[in-house]
Amino acid sequence: MNVTFRVDKDTLYIALFFELENVIIKDLTIENLLIDVETTLKDINSIVIAPLAIVANNVTLDNVNIIGNIKYSKLPDKEINFNVVNDGYFVYSKDNTITDSTIEVTESNR
């Protein structure tokens, strides 16, 4: 499974979907998700990671379960700000309904 990435100015966004709007996701299970961050982009100052989506508006999750790991294989040799949603759902969200769902992602070797 591929994970989406997007670079916006000096921020690298990583998620399964960048943006979800007006959708229902039901009965989805992803186990052993591995997000392997490998970048040499020198302009990156921030990395934002959300297993499902960065932005979510009017999204319904019902019985959605994601379990995985984030590892950092290669990063620029400088200070990086991290925003990792490892026990939540989205970085930016509005008007969402979440029932019977879990997202558990751990980080290693940052």
Secondary structure, DSSP 8 states (H G I E B T S, - for coil): ---EEEEETTEEEEEEEEEEEEEEEEEEEEEEEEEEEE---TT--EEEEEEEEEEEEEEEEEEEEEEEEEEEEE--SS--EEEE-SSSSEEEEES-EEES-EEEEEEE--
